[in-house]
Amino acid sequence: MINVVKTETSPVYERFGWLTPEALARVRGVLVAVTLFVGLAVYVFHTIGSSAERDSQFLRNLRGMGILTWLYALAQMIDLRFYNSRFAQRRRASVGLPDSLHGVLFGQMVAWYGILYYGLTGDYRPFVAGVGILAVAFWVFPIRR
């Protein structure tokens, strides 16, 4: 089992010592605000102009990438929250980010795929589902005081 001790002399503390619970709340808020703003920009883009038709092979590849993105992010979120496998322990030890931020970043990964898909195809459903997963990530990974 890998244990990380956060002391004043450890590299993890020096790197993320500024990440207090209050600062973590602000960082998470900024991440959500940027995600929603870019989603709104893509919505305005599709409202003003029409999207070009895409090749069916391109759409199939894009959906395949989306399936892999969703599976990876959801598996990592479940592992990080419930199973705590050696991969999650290794990531926690090497990166040093709190689980509450790491889980939200995995949720944001799904939302950003939705933005990409929405921007390229005009189909908003993956973005809405990704924002839903991001909201669930906020609930599942609360900020610990």
N, C-alpha and C positions, 0 to 999 in steps of 0.2 A: 504494500500500500504506500502511496506517495503522499507525504505530508508537507505542507507549505507553512512555514512559520513566518509570520509577518512581523519582523522586528525592524527597528530603525536602521539597521545596517544591511538588511537583506535587499537584493536588487528589486524584488517585487514591490516592497514598500517604497523604495526610492522612485520607482517608475510610476506607480499609481497611488502614492500617498495622498495626493490631492483629491482623490475620488471618495469624498465623504458621502454619507447618505443624501445630504442636501444637494451636493454637486451631481450625484448620480441621478437624482430626480430631474434636475435640469437637463442633463445629457440625454436621458430617455425622452424628455419632452421635445427637445430639439430634433431628435431622430424621427419622432412621429410627425412633427411639424414639417420637416423637409419631405418626408414621404407623401404626406397629404398635399403639399404644395406642388410637387412634381406631378402627382396624379391629377390635380386640378389643371395644371398646364397642359397635360396630354388631353384632358377633356376639352379644354378650350380649343386646342389645335384641331381636334376632330369635329368640333362644332362649327368652326369657321370654314375649314376645308374638307374635302372628301378624301378618303384614304384610297390608295391605289390597290388594285387586286393583286393578291400574292399568289405565287405558284403553290400548288398543292403539296409538292415535295418539301418546300420551305416550311409550310405550316405543319406538316407531319414532324419534321425535325425540331421545330420550335416547341411543339407539344411534347415531344420526347424529352427535350431538355427541361421542360416544365415538370414533367413527371419525376425526373431524376432530382430536380431541385427540391420539390415538395417532399419526396421520400427521404432525402438526405437531411433536410432541415427538421422535419418532424421526428425522424429517428434520433437525431442529436438532441432535440428538445426533450424527448421522452427519456433518453439515457441520462441527460444532465439532471433532470428533475427527479426521476423515480428509481433508476437502476444504479447510477453512479459506478459505471464500469471502469475498467482500467484506462480506457481511452478518454473518458471524461476526467478522470483524476490526472492523467498526463497533461491534458489541455489546461486544466485548472492550474497545475504546477508550472507549466512553461509560460503561459500567457499572463496569469495573475489577475485577470479581470474577475469581478464578482459574478456569481451565477445569475443575478438579476439583470445584469447588462448583457451577459453572454446569451441568455435565453431570448431576450428581446432582439438581439442582433440576428439570431436564427429566424425569428418571426419576421423581421424586416427583410430578410433575404427572400422570403416567399412573397411579400408584398412588392418588392422591387422586380421580381420576375413578372408579377401581374402588370406592373407599369410598362415593362418592356413589351409584353404580349399585347397590351392595350394600345400602345403606341404604334406597333407594327401591323396590327390586324384590325383595330377598331372594336374588338370584343372586350367589354369591360368586366365580364364575370370573373376572370382570374384575379384581377385587381381587387375587386370587392371581397372575394374569398381570402385573398392575402391580407387585406386589412382586418378581416375578421380573425384570422390566425394571429395577427399582430396584437389585437385586442386581447385574445385569449392568453398570449404570452405575457402581457402585463398582469393578468390575474394569476397565472401559474407561477410566475417569477417575481414575487413582491420584493420590495427593497427591505432588507433586514436592518434594523437599527442597532 
